[in-house]
């Protein structure tokens, strides 16, 4: 897939505080690309830079073939942004909000009403289109803000913390909508989030940021290999484990490390599947009673915290 | 420059102001006081024969009228003292009060448009549109300028109607407006409107709330108060020449404030402040 967005050695500072430092990454056409990191990691700053709202301290960017520094209007013409707060005009109706923004994105007058009706229908807001937005629930406001971001059928959509202020039900709704938007019309979605489960569920590739730096980038499978490589096994024993079992497992050929999670539960990293029978034999041979031995799929959360631990010297 | 964008931004801002009851209520109540209540009181009081008699016999009042400059006294020829007082009050002294209207209206709308939009955090979505900084700025200026000038002119029309209809039996003729009002309404009032907007833009860049911006920019009313005090104390009278000169000074001040305001109205500054 062609890169739709490239960033090379991008740095930005607010006064003396560096918000981004030498960030290099690319997002490819048609993918849902995650920018994952804690608050203050530089995600929103990146979105602002990529849309030409801020000028970088150094580095280069290309978005949809344009340089946001000198061609911000062209970028914004072709991209849609959902800001962290819905940023809707609450004294106006949903229809008035969408109509206003449809003019600003340059939609021809004869297409406006049809497109607005389509979006209101898609986001389930048709019935309340002529109601003031102030009366909407948070979930409805977020859906309307999403509709606004999609008005001109943008090739690239930035979603900045789309579910952070929503209750679980509204979050699930918005996540489903993002998933369906991402699969429609070849949209490329850049999803900024600190919600790990959301990134794992929605994103094709993820860039993990910390303190303005890129910590890792790739698909979840690639991140697992970069950060926590190998095959992981969950081992659970019945009753008290035999004395010296952990040490005995650690020295087995093919075992990379044994993480003791509790007295009777271990997580073991091995080189390959051939080691699994050896572990079972060793536990049983020492008189242990094996309750469970199964492969463990490393989650994005584990990858994320392993990375943050490395960056923070084990403090995170 | 994209005219459609500018008009859309101005229309949206006005639509929002229309929904803000406290904002438009002030823009309705104050003009009604200035253009209906004030002239009615001034026209009805001298109709009282006892009061009219006292005024005619007041030597201070007679001396004050005799001391007026020719540009004013020429409008008093052939009138009795109480009629002269009506012309002085309605034709000259109330004029600066109407000049409060463009200033008040423009600062309310501009504060709502510039600071209010940041206060409600809607500005960021606007900044992510392809609209240029200049069109955003012009749209917001237009939203404040046009209604404030139109409101002033409408108030002037109502004032003219009230003065001539209610005062017809007392004055015996249609006498208002007098020439001094033309530069005030069509030269000074637009300048005050522009001045109020320029001040609001600069203040809104530093203040994050509508009320904060409105209160600070509203302090410009001191310019109009100076004109009121100047006339009452006899230091300066709002003749045609004074009106033209005052307007020129105000336009220059407004141009300076607008230029400074436009410079501070960039995406990077709006997103950071």
Interface residues (C-beta under 8 A of the other chain):
Chain A: X14 X48 X51 X52 X53 X54 X55 X72 X73 X74 X76 X77 X79 X81 X83 X85 X87 X88 X89 X90 X91 X92 X96 X100 X101 X103 X104 X105 X106 X132 X145 X148
Chain B: X4 X5 X8 X9 X12 X15 X16 X19 X20 X120 X121 X122 X123 X124 X125 X126 X127 X128 X129 X130 X131 X132 X267 X268 X271 X272
